[in-house]
Amino acid sequence: MKKALITGITGQDGSYLAELLLAQGYEVHGIIRRASTFNTRRIDHIYHDPHKDVNDVKLVLHYGDISQSESLIDVIYNVRPDEIYNLAAQSHVRVSFDMPEYTGDVTGLGTIRILEAIRKSGVKARFYQASSSELYGSAAPPQDENTPFKPQSPYAAAKLYAFWVTKQYRDGYGMFASNGILFNHESPRRGETFVTRKITRALANIVAGNQKNLYLGNLDAKRDWGYAPDYVAAMWKMMQIDHPGDFVIGTGEAYSVRDFLDEAFGYLNLDWKEYVKIDPRYFRPNEVDYLLSNPKKSMEAIGWEPRIKFKELVRIMVDADMELLGLESPGEGSILLEKHHGNWHRWHSQVISMDR
């Protein structure tokens, strides 16, 4: 049985990746920080307390912190994973302007701590680094593996450091270390402060009568938006090929925040202009106007392609947030909702097998 270790397992991508790996028969280990409150809601449905269910423990959680090298070395040495996925980060771009030092420490230096932990422990694990399309910043679209990086935020600068140290450890120490340059990917598990989830959650609250207005910043920013479960499949595929590398993952289509509003509100026959207000606080000091992927290399090298495109993605997210409030919606996106996790596992297993 293969073992995988995931940092950031309680996040959107971490929870989907854990589900995928468990469905593939892995023993999955995750690193979580000690805190006064639990933040495991995205993985509660797949976690079994080892003290209560000792015969069926395939997901194991370990306390650790990527800001502390010692804990990382201990976990990696003791678990001895075959694959390590580094998904932990302070990942909100706007927040990185308010907390640049923390962002640099966790998002940037956290990566080299893990790489050093792998090297010092002597564990021959394959390493995946979650890179970001924010690396491209002001670079002209479309962006691929050969596009020069032009980061426009402390978050992007930290991710740039992480990208390059991953490449340095691959070249310098012969590690199997790959960068997945993922463009924006969303789902019903997206954090509520990210613009897509902020929109769909507000829409549901407006329909419910709990909210009157939605405050946003730049509506003209264009992003290449995909579905997070598709993207964690790409992560896994990068770890199964013979040689590591750097891979752009995206849909090859870009839409503006305004387009997202049109699709989300239009799905429920509402006009977003009656509810949306522009608030200067939500503008970034440096704006990133247009991110559009060219995922040709990934499609050929790892046999991956996105299955859910923009319109279906928006409807999946609207349906999910409506359901959370007990509201009815058209339901066209419900076929892929995570309401029944068994169905999701079967669907995802089909995605893996068909793309091999």
Buried (B, 14 or more C-beta within 10 A) or exposed (E): EEBBBBBBBBBBBBBBBBBBBBBBEBBBBBBBBEEEEEEEEBBEEBBBEEEEEEEEBBBBBBEBBBBEBEBBBBBBBEBBBBBBBBBBBBBBBBBBBEBBEBBBBBBBBBBBBBBBBBBEBEBEBBBBBBBBBBBBBEBEBBBBBEBEBBBBBBBBBBBBBBBBBBBBBBEEEEBBBBBBBBBBBBBBBBEEEBBBBBBBBBBBBBBBEEBEEBEBBBBEBBBBBBBBBBBBBBBBBBBEBEEBBBBBBBBBBBBBBBBBBBBBBEBBEBEBEEBBEEEEEEBBEBBBBBBBBBBEBBBEBBBBBBBBBBBBBBBBBBBBBBBBEEBEBEEEBBEBBBEEEEEBBEEBEEBBEEBE
